[in-house]
Amino acid sequence: MNLCDFLEENKIEFKLDENLSNQTNFRIGGKAKVVCFPSKISSLVRLLKYLSQTHTKFFVIGSGTNLLCSDYGYDGLVVKLSKLKGYRVENNLLWANAGINLFELNKIA
């Protein structure tokens, strides 16, 4: 099964030949072969297992804040965690998923 088939089968949103400038707050960066946006932790776990088994080249980013991407792009999969925005406060500790925007997290803290 190829990557796009896997993403479709697992209902993980993705874009082909996506400009990374569209995925960061600094708005710079060339095209990535594929950018995907898992919306559930379980989907992310399945994706990471698939990537490991298939030896697929990938890079994981959070919400894209404070990130500089090369204008040459990325010849692989970018996993953007921006849909995984959950957080909780427990005993004066703040637990946050990697996709939460740093500005939002600052307000919460």
C-alpha positions as MATLAB code, in Angstrom:
seq = 'MNLCDFLEENKIEFKLDENLSNQTNFRIGGKAKVVCFPSKISSLVRLLKYLSQTHTKFFVIGSGTNLLCSDYGYDGLVVKLSKLKGYRVENNLLWANAGINLFELNKIA';
ca = [
       0.000    0.000    0.000;
       1.437    3.398   -0.915;
       1.448    6.416    1.403;
      -1.531    8.219   -0.125;
      -3.632    5.045   -0.001;
      -2.693    4.592    3.656;
      -3.636    8.192    4.481;
      -6.969    7.911    2.673;
      -7.786    4.551    4.271;
      -7.043    5.956    7.737;
      -8.953    9.205    7.063;
      -5.875   11.383    7.591;
      -6.154   14.651    5.685;
      -3.207   15.360    3.385;
      -1.991   17.678    0.634;
       0.396   16.846   -2.197;
       3.184   19.245   -3.280;
       2.212   21.629   -0.487;
       4.189   24.827    0.039;
       5.627   24.746    3.547;
       5.226   28.516    3.532;
       1.494   27.819    3.945;
       2.187   25.756    7.075;
       4.354   28.115    9.160;
       3.768   31.496   10.745;
       6.907   32.970    9.111;
       5.474   32.039    5.666;
       8.704   30.757    4.146;
       9.640   27.394    2.703;
       9.448   25.383   -0.490;
       7.217   22.446   -1.350;
       6.958   19.215    0.572;
       6.094   16.079   -1.362;
       3.224   15.370    1.079;
       1.929   17.159    4.196;
      -0.562   15.325    6.400;
      -2.661   16.424    9.357;
      -3.636   13.616   11.755;
      -6.564   14.631   13.953;
      -6.430   11.801   16.499;
      -3.586   10.349   18.558;
      -4.617    6.859   17.416;
      -4.250    7.934   13.760;
      -0.832    9.381   14.508;
       0.287    6.129   16.156;
      -0.890    4.074   13.154;
       0.859    6.507   10.816;
       4.164    6.334   12.693;
       4.037    2.518   12.664;
       3.387    2.542    8.913;
       6.245    4.996    8.303;
       8.616    2.860   10.357;
       7.633   -0.347    8.581;
       7.946    1.208    5.111;
      11.097    3.222    5.878;
       9.364    6.356    4.603;
      11.256    9.638    4.961;
       9.288   11.996    7.241;
       9.567   15.024    9.491;
       7.171   16.016   12.299;
       6.195   19.608   13.111;
       3.802   21.085   15.656;
       1.610   24.010   14.650;
       4.332   25.670   12.574;
       5.092   28.586   14.872;
       8.724   29.650   15.172;
       9.768   27.306   12.379;
      11.945   28.131    9.379;
      11.693   25.790    6.375;
      14.106   25.605    3.482;
      13.094   27.201    0.197;
      14.367   23.963   -1.387;
      11.450   22.128    0.186;
      11.369   18.606    1.580;
      11.309   15.432   -0.505;
       9.280   13.388    1.939;
       6.289   13.480    4.247;
       5.731   16.314    6.698;
       3.449   15.326    9.586;
       1.837   18.495   10.936;
       0.283   18.093   14.377;
      -1.798   21.283   14.332;
      -5.061   19.337   14.714;
      -3.804   17.792   17.967;
      -4.375   20.875   20.147;
      -5.481   19.320   23.421;
      -4.190   20.385   26.798;
      -4.936   19.863   30.482;
      -3.905   21.448   33.749;
      -3.155   19.055   36.605;
      -1.656   19.999   39.999;
      -0.187   23.241   38.622;
       1.297   21.389   35.646;
       0.283   22.190   32.097;
       0.242   19.237   29.695;
      -0.087   20.195   26.029;
      -0.189   18.286   22.762;
       2.457   19.246   20.221;
      -0.051   20.865   17.864;
      -1.153   23.641   20.152;
      -0.177   27.087   18.943;
       2.489   28.700   21.163;
       0.474   31.910   21.383;
      -2.599   29.987   22.585;
      -0.468   28.043   25.051;
       0.954   31.276   26.417;
      -2.566   32.599   27.098;
      -3.543   29.359   28.860;
      -0.398   29.381   31.007;
];
